[in-house]
Amino acid sequence: GEALAGCLRGLTVEEVFSAQRNSTKGILASLRANSGYLLETLEAPLAWSPIVDSAEGYDFPEEPFVAYPAGRHAKVPILLGTNTAEALLFVYNAPFKLNGLATRTVMSLIFGTFTGQTIISRYPVPGLLLDSKPVVADVLTDYQFRCPSEQFAAANAREGLPSYVYRFDYVSSVTKATAQVQNLPEVCLNATCHTDELPFVFHTEDVEPFNPVDHQVSLTMMEYWSSFAKTHKPVSATSGVEWPQFSAENRGNVLFQADPSVGLNVTVEDARGVCNFWDTIGYDLTLQGSLIHFRVEAPEDGVEVDEEETKEPTAVQNSRGVYEATAEEAE
């Protein structure tokens, strides 16, 4: 409510970061007890994740991933999408190595033995001792970004509401400059990582001046976005490509690509080959906000969490063979 907003506005940056660190400690204690050091990479975003709270004064009573399929959402047109390598940044920022052997093990632990091996068959690792972080990034991009987002578009479309989905796959000098300025992993110099589409949607040249192709890509995206905001139908005279409405049956995505020597290339792709696979597995883990289901109370202000005292969880398999933590809250 307004009181909470006023409280936050009255805090210093240092106080906000301190609250983030304290709230994250309790969550991480539970995560580490469940799945070890691999989930330490979740530390940065966890404290700012959406919190379901139906108490008086709050207006986030349930997960959107639950509300949308049930029709409990605003009945408005939507336009959404993802970048080709959304998870690459997060995987390569993780403070550990992942070879093929570790990846096979992790997939089995997270998804269950049978499903884990099915995923590895679809996303093969290069070798047991070779770096497999690109493979893990592909898995997480599709499972935690691209395909779950399409679930919202599909639910909207089932109610007859205009829904449009895109995939952004353009690497430019702007992408490289942004990666260098933000000290992103080197792999993001030649990939469309998380947020790489933003300079083109909002036509920002504060990091690196646009070249002619950059301008063409940005103009196209701004035309699509602004016409959608005005008429609920994305149209671009620059690309001349008609953006099809999304449905669970056709899964049509507009694909943004370009080449400095060729120019803009906007096409329509069929995402069924990717997301139909993940639909059969389900998004229970994505729904929980982490790779392992967990339940934990954030520590009180000023209370340090001793990770050694975190209670050891027990684990049970759900109907899909995925282990779910049933630990008591971290003390």
BALOBA-1460 file (C-alpha; in Angstrom, 3 decimals):
// residues 331
<rec num="1" residu="g" x="0.000" y="0.000" z="0.000"/>
<rec num="2" residu="e" x="0.900" y="3.669" z="0.162"/>
<rec num="3" residu="a" x="2.473" y="3.306" z="3.601"/>
<rec num="4" residu="l" x="4.898" y="0.677" z="2.311"/>
<rec num="5" residu="a" x="5.754" y="2.793" z="-0.723"/>
<rec num="6" residu="g" x="6.420" y="5.787" z="1.530"/>
<rec num="7" residu="c" x="8.653" y="3.685" z="3.737"/>
<rec num="8" residu="l" x="10.716" y="2.509" z="0.752"/>
<rec num="9" residu="r" x="11.083" y="6.057" z="-0.574"/>
<rec num="10" residu="g" x="12.482" y="7.127" z="2.779"/>
<rec num="11" residu="l" x="15.309" y="4.584" z="2.744"/>
<rec num="12" residu="t" x="18.832" y="5.177" z="1.526"/>
<rec num="13" residu="v" x="20.373" y="3.030" z="-1.209"/>
<rec num="14" residu="e" x="22.605" y="1.402" z="1.408"/>
<rec num="15" residu="e" x="19.599" y="0.456" z="3.540"/>
<rec num="16" residu="v" x="17.812" y="-1.096" z="0.561"/>
<rec num="17" residu="f" x="20.856" y="-3.184" z="-0.362"/>
<rec num="18" residu="s" x="21.256" y="-4.253" z="3.264"/>
<rec num="19" residu="a" x="17.642" y="-5.448" z="3.329"/>
<rec num="20" residu="q" x="18.253" y="-7.337" z="0.091"/>
<rec num="21" residu="r" x="21.276" y="-9.136" z="1.527"/>
<rec num="22" residu="n" x="19.503" y="-10.031" z="4.775"/>
<rec num="23" residu="s" x="16.366" y="-11.366" z="3.081"/>
<rec num="24" residu="t" x="18.418" y="-13.379" z="0.614"/>
<rec num="25" residu="k" x="20.397" y="-15.185" z="3.333"/>
<rec num="26" residu="g" x="17.421" y="-17.119" z="4.627"/>
<rec num="27" residu="i" x="16.299" y="-18.089" z="1.147"/>
<rec num="28" residu="l" x="19.768" y="-19.241" z="0.152"/>
<rec num="29" residu="a" x="20.124" y="-21.290" z="3.326"/>
<rec num="30" residu="s" x="17.095" y="-23.307" z="2.280"/>
<rec num="31" residu="l" x="18.192" y="-23.563" z="-1.343"/>
<rec num="32" residu="r" x="21.667" y="-24.780" z="-0.475"/>
<rec num="33" residu="a" x="20.237" y="-27.378" z="1.848"/>
<rec num="34" residu="n" x="18.098" y="-28.646" z="-0.992"/>
<rec num="35" residu="s" x="20.409" y="-28.568" z="-3.967"/>
<rec num="36" residu="g" x="23.899" y="-27.435" z="-3.060"/>
<rec num="37" residu="y" x="26.088" y="-24.716" z="-4.438"/>
<rec num="38" residu="l" x="24.613" y="-24.753" z="-7.959"/>
<rec num="39" residu="l" x="21.736" y="-22.542" z="-6.850"/>
<rec num="40" residu="e" x="24.000" y="-19.858" z="-5.385"/>
<rec num="41" residu="t" x="23.726" y="-18.172" z="-8.758"/>
<rec num="42" residu="l" x="20.120" y="-17.272" z="-7.848"/>
<rec num="43" residu="e" x="21.303" y="-14.946" z="-5.080"/>
<rec num="44" residu="a" x="21.048" y="-11.703" z="-7.058"/>
<rec num="45" residu="p" x="17.389" y="-11.845" z="-8.189"/>
<rec num="46" residu="l" x="15.801" y="-13.770" z="-5.331"/>
<rec num="47" residu="a" x="15.227" y="-10.851" z="-2.980"/>
<rec num="48" residu="w" x="13.329" y="-8.963" z="-5.680"/>
<rec num="49" residu="s" x="11.124" y="-11.786" z="-6.923"/>
<rec num="50" residu="p" x="7.321" y="-11.302" z="-6.880"/>
<rec num="51" residu="i" x="5.790" y="-12.311" z="-3.566"/>
<rec num="52" residu="v" x="2.296" y="-13.780" z="-3.384"/>
<rec num="53" residu="d" x="0.531" y="-12.033" z="-0.526"/>
<rec num="54" residu="s" x="-3.232" y="-11.691" z="-0.170"/>
<rec num="55" residu="a" x="-3.063" y="-9.856" z="3.149"/>
<rec num="56" residu="e" x="-4.921" y="-6.575" z="3.494"/>
<rec num="57" residu="g" x="-3.192" y="-3.781" z="1.639"/>
<rec num="58" residu="y" x="-1.537" y="-6.036" z="-0.914"/>
<rec num="59" residu="d" x="-2.764" y="-6.908" z="-4.381"/>
<rec num="60" residu="f" x="-0.814" y="-9.980" z="-5.509"/>
<rec num="61" residu="p" x="-3.035" y="-12.851" z="-4.352"/>
<rec num="62" residu="e" x="-1.647" y="-15.616" z="-6.585"/>
<rec num="63" residu="e" x="1.003" y="-16.502" z="-9.120"/>
<rec num="64" residu="p" x="0.242" y="-15.058" z="-12.588"/>
<rec num="65" residu="f" x="1.188" y="-18.461" z="-14.004"/>
<rec num="66" residu="v" x="-1.785" y="-19.878" z="-12.078"/>
<rec num="67" residu="a" x="-4.166" y="-16.978" z="-12.593"/>
<rec num="68" residu="y" x="-3.815" y="-16.626" z="-16.371"/>
<rec num="69" residu="p" x="-4.899" y="-20.133" z="-17.450"/>
<rec num="70" residu="a" x="-7.838" y="-19.838" z="-15.050"/>
<rec num="71" residu="g" x="-8.952" y="-16.583" z="-16.655"/>
<rec num="72" residu="r" x="-8.235" y="-14.462" z="-13.581"/>
<rec num="73" residu="h" x="-6.407" y="-11.628" z="-15.306"/>
<rec num="74" residu="a" x="-7.012" y="-8.331" z="-17.048"/>
<rec num="75" residu="k" x="-8.663" y="-8.959" z="-20.403"/>
<rec num="76" residu="v" x="-6.293" y="-6.947" z="-22.586"/>
<rec num="77" residu="p" x="-4.206" y="-7.650" z="-25.703"/>
<rec num="78" residu="i" x="-0.587" y="-8.583" z="-25.047"/>
<rec num="79" residu="l" x="2.691" y="-8.441" z="-26.951"/>
<rec num="80" residu="l" x="5.608" y="-10.306" z="-25.435"/>
<rec num="81" residu="g" x="8.732" y="-12.198" z="-26.340"/>
<rec num="82" residu="t" x="12.244" y="-13.238" z="-25.442"/>
<rec num="83" residu="n" x="15.814" y="-13.060" z="-26.691"/>
<rec num="84" residu="t" x="17.571" y="-16.065" z="-28.191"/>
<rec num="85" residu="a" x="20.093" y="-16.376" z="-25.347"/>
<rec num="86" residu="e" x="18.180" y="-15.060" z="-22.318"/>
<rec num="87" residu="a" x="19.839" y="-17.375" z="-19.787"/>
<rec num="88" residu="l" x="23.406" y="-17.149" z="-21.112"/>
<rec num="89" residu="l" x="24.258" y="-14.175" z="-18.904"/>
<rec num="90" residu="f" x="23.083" y="-15.897" z="-15.722"/>
<rec num="91" residu="v" x="24.726" y="-19.243" z="-16.464"/>
<rec num="92" residu="y" x="28.118" y="-17.710" z="-17.232"/>
<rec num="93" residu="n" x="27.961" y="-15.460" z="-14.188"/>
<rec num="94" residu="a" x="27.659" y="-18.542" z="-12.004"/>
<rec num="95" residu="p" x="30.878" y="-19.063" z="-9.965"/>
<rec num="96" residu="f" x="31.468" y="-22.668" z="-11.030"/>
<rec num="97" residu="k" x="32.198" y="-24.794" z="-14.063"/>
<rec num="98" residu="l" x="29.794" y="-27.203" z="-15.686"/>
<rec num="99" residu="n" x="31.059" y="-30.047" z="-17.824"/>
<rec num="100" residu="g" x="28.953" y="-32.635" z="-19.593"/>
<rec num="101" residu="l" x="29.054" y="-35.106" z="-16.723"/>
<rec num="102" residu="a" x="27.908" y="-32.505" z="-14.179"/>
<rec num="103" residu="t" x="25.158" y="-31.329" z="-16.503"/>
<rec num="104" residu="r" x="23.778" y="-34.842" z="-16.941"/>
<rec num="105" residu="t" x="23.745" y="-35.269" z="-13.171"/>
<rec num="106" residu="v" x="22.118" y="-31.888" z="-12.532"/>
<rec num="107" residu="m" x="19.368" y="-32.484" z="-15.086"/>
<rec num="108" residu="s" x="18.527" y="-35.814" z="-13.485"/>
<rec num="109" residu="l" x="18.487" y="-34.308" z="-9.999"/>
<rec num="110" residu="i" x="16.283" y="-31.404" z="-11.026"/>
<rec num="111" residu="f" x="13.847" y="-33.080" z="-13.402"/>
<rec num="112" residu="g" x="14.075" y="-36.718" z="-12.364"/>
<rec num="113" residu="t" x="16.130" y="-39.436" z="-14.046"/>
<rec num="114" residu="f" x="13.871" y="-40.226" z="-16.997"/>
<rec num="115" residu="t" x="12.906" y="-36.625" z="-17.829"/>
<rec num="116" residu="g" x="16.471" y="-35.442" z="-17.278"/>
<rec num="117" residu="q" x="17.790" y="-37.925" z="-19.833"/>
<rec num="118" residu="t" x="15.034" y="-36.945" z="-22.256"/>
<rec num="119" residu="i" x="16.159" y="-33.331" z="-21.986"/>
<rec num="120" residu="i" x="19.810" y="-34.280" z="-22.519"/>
<rec num="121" residu="s" x="18.783" y="-36.201" z="-25.632"/>
<rec num="122" residu="r" x="17.165" y="-33.052" z="-26.995"/>
<rec num="123" residu="y" x="19.931" y="-30.715" z="-25.777"/>
<rec num="124" residu="p" x="23.051" y="-32.925" z="-26.129"/>
<rec num="125" residu="v" x="26.181" y="-31.986" z="-24.197"/>
<rec num="126" residu="p" x="29.419" y="-31.710" z="-26.228"/>
<rec num="127" residu="g" x="31.361" y="-34.198" z="-24.098"/>
<rec num="128" residu="l" x="31.626" y="-35.427" z="-20.545"/>
<rec num="129" residu="l" x="34.561" y="-33.150" z="-19.668"/>
<rec num="130" residu="l" x="33.884" y="-30.204" z="-21.992"/>
<rec num="131" residu="d" x="32.193" y="-26.927" z="-21.061"/>
<rec num="132" residu="s" x="28.446" y="-27.433" z="-21.268"/>
<rec num="133" residu="k" x="27.287" y="-24.038" z="-20.017"/>
<rec num="134" residu="p" x="25.957" y="-23.128" z="-23.500"/>
<rec num="135" residu="v" x="23.733" y="-26.221" z="-23.366"/>
<rec num="136" residu="v" x="22.491" y="-25.355" z="-19.874"/>
<rec num="137" residu="a" x="21.800" y="-21.812" z="-21.073"/>
<rec num="138" residu="d" x="19.716" y="-23.148" z="-23.974"/>
<rec num="139" residu="v" x="17.715" y="-25.343" z="-21.605"/>
<rec num="140" residu="l" x="17.046" y="-22.518" z="-19.158"/>
<rec num="141" residu="t" x="16.248" y="-20.030" z="-21.928"/>
<rec num="142" residu="d" x="13.552" y="-22.307" z="-23.322"/>
<rec num="143" residu="y" x="12.268" y="-23.656" z="-19.995"/>
<rec num="144" residu="q" x="12.324" y="-20.531" z="-17.838"/>
<rec num="145" residu="f" x="11.939" y="-17.735" z="-20.371"/>
<rec num="146" residu="r" x="10.603" y="-18.497" z="-23.831"/>
<rec num="147" residu="c" x="8.098" y="-21.291" z="-23.393"/>
<rec num="148" residu="p" x="6.564" y="-20.149" z="-20.076"/>
<rec num="149" residu="s" x="5.987" y="-16.695" z="-21.565"/>
<rec num="150" residu="e" x="4.130" y="-18.315" z="-24.447"/>
<rec num="151" residu="q" x="1.747" y="-19.837" z="-21.908"/>
<rec num="152" residu="f" x="0.455" y="-16.338" z="-21.132"/>
<rec num="153" residu="a" x="-0.042" y="-15.603" z="-24.827"/>
<rec num="154" residu="a" x="-1.823" y="-18.931" z="-25.317"/>
<rec num="155" residu="a" x="-4.157" y="-18.315" z="-22.366"/>
<rec num="156" residu="n" x="-4.948" y="-14.854" z="-23.704"/>
<rec num="157" residu="a" x="-5.589" y="-16.201" z="-27.198"/>
<rec num="158" residu="r" x="-7.987" y="-18.862" z="-25.878"/>
<rec num="159" residu="e" x="-10.179" y="-16.027" z="-24.619"/>
<rec num="160" residu="g" x="-10.183" y="-14.398" z="-28.042"/>
<rec num="161" residu="l" x="-7.785" y="-11.614" z="-27.058"/>
<rec num="162" residu="p" x="-5.103" y="-10.451" z="-29.502"/>
<rec num="163" residu="s" x="-1.742" y="-11.950" z="-28.554"/>
<rec num="164" residu="y" x="1.598" y="-11.472" z="-30.291"/>
<rec num="165" residu="v" x="4.940" y="-13.162" z="-29.595"/>
<rec num="166" residu="y" x="8.455" y="-12.408" z="-30.843"/>
<rec num="167" residu="r" x="12.031" y="-13.673" z="-30.612"/>
<rec num="168" residu="f" x="14.883" y="-11.171" z="-30.826"/>
<rec num="169" residu="d" x="18.073" y="-12.489" z="-32.430"/>
<rec num="170" residu="y" x="20.136" y="-9.519" z="-33.597"/>
<rec num="171" residu="v" x="23.762" y="-9.031" z="-32.511"/>
<rec num="172" residu="s" x="25.216" y="-5.616" z="-33.332"/>
<rec num="173" residu="s" x="27.901" y="-3.166" z="-32.264"/>
<rec num="174" residu="v" x="25.378" y="-1.863" z="-29.744"/>
<rec num="175" residu="t" x="25.124" y="-5.357" z="-28.246"/>
<rec num="176" residu="k" x="28.897" y="-5.628" z="-27.928"/>
<rec num="177" residu="a" x="29.267" y="-2.150" z="-26.441"/>
<rec num="178" residu="t" x="26.503" y="-2.776" z="-23.901"/>
<rec num="179" residu="a" x="28.127" y="-6.049" z="-22.834"/>
<rec num="180" residu="q" x="31.473" y="-4.317" z="-22.343"/>
<rec num="181" residu="v" x="30.064" y="-1.336" z="-20.436"/>
<rec num="182" residu="q" x="28.019" y="-3.568" z="-18.138"/>
<rec num="183" residu="n" x="30.923" y="-6.008" z="-17.705"/>
<rec num="184" residu="l" x="28.817" y="-8.904" z="-18.969"/>
<rec num="185" residu="p" x="30.344" y="-12.324" z="-19.703"/>
<rec num="186" residu="e" x="32.381" y="-12.430" z="-22.906"/>
<rec num="187" residu="v" x="29.904" y="-14.836" z="-24.500"/>
<rec num="188" residu="c" x="27.340" y="-12.004" z="-24.554"/>
<rec num="189" residu="l" x="29.497" y="-10.094" z="-27.034"/>
<rec num="190" residu="n" x="28.228" y="-12.382" z="-29.779"/>
<rec num="191" residu="a" x="24.786" y="-13.401" z="-28.525"/>
<rec num="192" residu="t" x="21.457" y="-11.773" z="-27.754"/>
<rec num="193" residu="c" x="21.507" y="-11.961" z="-23.983"/>
<rec num="194" residu="h" x="18.980" y="-10.747" z="-21.415"/>
<rec num="195" residu="t" x="17.773" y="-7.137" z="-22.113"/>
<rec num="196" residu="d" x="19.682" y="-6.801" z="-25.423"/>
<rec num="197" residu="e" x="16.490" y="-5.798" z="-27.234"/>
<rec num="198" residu="l" x="15.854" y="-2.722" z="-25.061"/>
<rec num="199" residu="p" x="18.120" y="-0.223" z="-26.899"/>
<rec num="200" residu="f" x="16.212" y="-1.014" z="-30.099"/>
<rec num="201" residu="v" x="12.708" y="-0.922" z="-28.627"/>
<rec num="202" residu="f" x="13.389" y="2.469" z="-27.016"/>
<rec num="203" residu="h" x="15.931" y="3.719" z="-29.577"/>
<rec num="204" residu="t" x="18.605" y="4.584" z="-27.021"/>
<rec num="205" residu="e" x="22.024" y="5.468" z="-28.364"/>
<rec num="206" residu="d" x="23.605" y="6.475" z="-25.075"/>
<rec num="207" residu="v" x="26.069" y="3.557" z="-25.060"/>
<rec num="208" residu="e" x="26.977" y="3.200" z="-28.730"/>
<rec num="209" residu="p" x="25.850" y="5.181" z="-31.816"/>
<rec num="210" residu="f" x="23.515" y="3.242" z="-34.101"/>
<rec num="211" residu="n" x="24.716" y="2.201" z="-37.529"/>
<rec num="212" residu="p" x="22.218" y="2.209" z="-40.457"/>
<rec num="213" residu="v" x="21.102" y="-1.381" z="-39.820"/>
<rec num="214" residu="d" x="20.668" y="-0.658" z="-36.100"/>
<rec num="215" residu="h" x="18.415" y="2.257" z="-37.033"/>
<rec num="216" residu="q" x="16.410" y="0.002" z="-39.342"/>
<rec num="217" residu="v" x="15.940" y="-2.639" z="-36.644"/>
<rec num="218" residu="s" x="15.007" y="-0.038" z="-34.044"/>
<rec num="219" residu="l" x="12.573" y="1.751" z="-36.350"/>
<rec num="220" residu="t" x="10.873" y="-1.546" z="-37.167"/>
<rec num="221" residu="m" x="10.447" y="-2.494" z="-33.516"/>
<rec num="222" residu="m" x="9.186" y="0.968" z="-32.551"/>
<rec num="223" residu="e" x="6.629" y="0.843" z="-35.362"/>
<rec num="224" residu="y" x="5.377" y="-2.553" z="-34.217"/>
<rec num="225" residu="w" x="5.265" y="-1.572" z="-30.539"/>
<rec num="226" residu="s" x="3.646" y="1.858" z="-31.005"/>
<rec num="227" residu="s" x="0.988" y="0.628" z="-33.449"/>
<rec num="228" residu="f" x="0.150" y="-2.195" z="-31.039"/>
<rec num="229" residu="a" x="-0.244" y="0.308" z="-28.207"/>
<rec num="230" residu="k" x="-2.536" y="2.424" z="-30.375"/>
<rec num="231" residu="t" x="-4.593" y="-0.160" z="-32.275"/>
<rec num="232" residu="h" x="-3.832" y="-3.517" z="-30.581"/>
<rec num="233" residu="k" x="-2.304" y="-4.712" z="-33.859"/>
<rec num="234" residu="p" x="1.486" y="-4.475" z="-34.442"/>
<rec num="235" residu="v" x="2.258" y="-3.087" z="-37.905"/>
<rec num="236" residu="s" x="5.563" y="-1.999" z="-39.436"/>
<rec num="237" residu="a" x="5.867" y="-0.275" z="-42.803"/>
<rec num="238" residu="t" x="9.640" y="-0.683" z="-42.602"/>
<rec num="239" residu="s" x="9.557" y="-4.487" z="-42.438"/>
<rec num="240" residu="g" x="6.338" y="-5.025" z="-44.365"/>
<rec num="241" residu="v" x="5.868" y="-8.331" z="-42.519"/>
<rec num="242" residu="e" x="2.418" y="-9.059" z="-41.128"/>
<rec num="243" residu="w" x="2.660" y="-10.159" z="-37.490"/>
<rec num="244" residu="p" x="0.308" y="-13.145" z="-37.007"/>
<rec num="245" residu="q" x="-1.792" y="-13.501" z="-33.903"/>
<rec num="246" residu="f" x="-0.426" y="-16.172" z="-31.602"/>
<rec num="247" residu="s" x="-2.360" y="-19.288" z="-30.716"/>
<rec num="248" residu="a" x="-1.459" y="-22.536" z="-28.965"/>
<rec num="249" residu="e" x="-1.974" y="-24.308" z="-32.283"/>
<rec num="250" residu="n" x="0.200" y="-22.212" z="-34.605"/>
<rec num="251" residu="r" x="2.734" y="-20.751" z="-32.089"/>
<rec num="252" residu="g" x="3.767" y="-18.142" z="-34.652"/>
<rec num="253" residu="n" x="6.638" y="-15.895" z="-33.519"/>
<rec num="254" residu="v" x="8.013" y="-12.883" z="-35.324"/>
<rec num="255" residu="l" x="11.791" y="-13.295" z="-35.523"/>
<rec num="256" residu="f" x="13.934" y="-10.147" z="-35.539"/>
<rec num="257" residu="q" x="17.285" y="-10.674" z="-37.251"/>
<rec num="258" residu="a" x="19.630" y="-8.508" z="-39.304"/>
<rec num="259" residu="d" x="23.042" y="-8.577" z="-40.913"/>
<rec num="260" residu="p" x="25.291" y="-5.535" z="-41.462"/>
<rec num="261" residu="s" x="25.869" y="-6.534" z="-45.088"/>
<rec num="262" residu="v" x="22.270" y="-7.556" z="-45.863"/>
<rec num="263" residu="g" x="20.131" y="-5.429" z="-43.584"/>
<rec num="264" residu="l" x="16.926" y="-6.136" z="-41.695"/>
<rec num="265" residu="n" x="15.415" y="-9.597" z="-41.834"/>
<rec num="266" residu="v" x="12.031" y="-10.058" z="-40.142"/>
<rec num="267" residu="t" x="10.371" y="-13.436" z="-40.584"/>
<rec num="268" residu="v" x="7.664" y="-15.562" z="-38.964"/>
<rec num="269" residu="e" x="8.811" y="-18.768" z="-37.286"/>
<rec num="270" residu="d" x="6.958" y="-21.721" z="-35.821"/>
<rec num="271" residu="a" x="7.876" y="-22.314" z="-32.172"/>
<rec num="272" residu="r" x="6.007" y="-25.608" z="-31.870"/>
<rec num="273" residu="g" x="9.171" y="-27.670" z="-32.194"/>
<rec num="274" residu="v" x="10.644" y="-26.043" z="-29.085"/>
<rec num="275" residu="c" x="7.763" y="-25.295" z="-26.772"/>
<rec num="276" residu="n" x="5.538" y="-28.290" z="-27.473"/>
<rec num="277" residu="f" x="8.376" y="-30.354" z="-25.998"/>
<rec num="278" residu="w" x="8.444" y="-28.334" z="-22.770"/>
<rec num="279" residu="d" x="4.642" y="-28.306" z="-22.578"/>
<rec num="280" residu="t" x="4.737" y="-32.093" z="-22.192"/>
<rec num="281" residu="i" x="7.152" y="-31.743" z="-19.269"/>
<rec num="282" residu="g" x="5.232" y="-28.944" z="-17.603"/>
<rec num="283" residu="y" x="6.350" y="-25.806" z="-15.823"/>
<rec num="284" residu="d" x="5.926" y="-26.745" z="-12.174"/>
<rec num="285" residu="l" x="9.529" y="-25.815" z="-11.370"/>
<rec num="286" residu="t" x="9.387" y="-22.506" z="-13.205"/>
<rec num="287" residu="l" x="6.173" y="-21.700" z="-11.333"/>
<rec num="288" residu="q" x="7.981" y="-22.030" z="-8.034"/>
<rec num="289" residu="g" x="10.518" y="-19.387" z="-9.031"/>
<rec num="290" residu="s" x="13.510" y="-21.701" z="-8.706"/>
<rec num="291" residu="l" x="14.688" y="-25.076" z="-9.871"/>
<rec num="292" residu="i" x="13.730" y="-26.642" z="-6.533"/>
<rec num="293" residu="h" x="10.449" y="-26.135" z="-4.698"/>
<rec num="294" residu="f" x="11.110" y="-24.474" z="-1.368"/>
<rec num="295" residu="r" x="9.381" y="-22.677" z="1.472"/>
<rec num="296" residu="v" x="11.248" y="-20.345" z="3.786"/>
<rec num="297" residu="e" x="10.591" y="-17.344" z="6.009"/>
<rec num="298" residu="a" x="12.842" y="-14.337" z="5.511"/>
<rec num="299" residu="p" x="14.886" y="-13.514" z="8.634"/>
<rec num="300" residu="e" x="13.790" y="-10.661" z="10.839"/>
<rec num="301" residu="d" x="15.544" y="-7.328" z="10.437"/>
<rec num="302" residu="g" x="19.057" y="-7.450" z="11.821"/>
<rec num="303" residu="v" x="18.986" y="-11.220" z="12.394"/>
<rec num="304" residu="e" x="21.890" y="-13.081" z="10.850"/>
<rec num="305" residu="v" x="21.143" y="-16.547" z="9.474"/>
<rec num="306" residu="d" x="23.577" y="-19.278" z="10.447"/>
<rec num="307" residu="e" x="23.624" y="-21.594" z="7.453"/>
<rec num="308" residu="e" x="25.078" y="-24.416" z="9.551"/>
<rec num="309" residu="e" x="21.874" y="-24.468" z="11.599"/>
<rec num="310" residu="t" x="19.597" y="-24.810" z="8.586"/>
<rec num="311" residu="k" x="17.520" y="-27.926" z="8.984"/>
<rec num="312" residu="e" x="18.263" y="-30.716" z="6.559"/>
<rec num="313" residu="p" x="15.371" y="-31.229" z="4.156"/>
<rec num="314" residu="t" x="13.728" y="-34.419" z="3.194"/>
<rec num="315" residu="a" x="12.748" y="-34.910" z="-0.422"/>
<rec num="316" residu="v" x="9.834" y="-36.638" z="-2.029"/>
<rec num="317" residu="q" x="9.142" y="-37.301" z="-5.674"/>
<rec num="318" residu="n" x="6.087" y="-35.773" z="-7.272"/>
<rec num="319" residu="s" x="4.088" y="-37.442" z="-10.024"/>
<rec num="320" residu="r" x="6.725" y="-36.559" z="-12.621"/>
<rec num="321" residu="g" x="9.636" y="-37.892" z="-10.601"/>
<rec num="322" residu="v" x="10.855" y="-34.397" z="-9.656"/>
<rec num="323" residu="y" x="12.210" y="-34.041" z="-6.150"/>
<rec num="324" residu="e" x="10.475" y="-31.416" z="-4.047"/>
<rec num="325" residu="a" x="11.898" y="-30.134" z="-0.795"/>
<rec num="326" residu="t" x="9.762" y="-30.607" z="2.294"/>
<rec num="327" residu="a" x="12.207" y="-29.024" z="4.755"/>
<rec num="328" residu="e" x="10.999" y="-26.944" z="7.647"/>
<rec num="329" residu="e" x="11.730" y="-23.226" z="7.431"/>
<rec num="330" residu="a" x="15.328" y="-22.159" z="7.929"/>
<rec num="331" residu="e" x="15.855" y="-21.024" z="11.481"/>
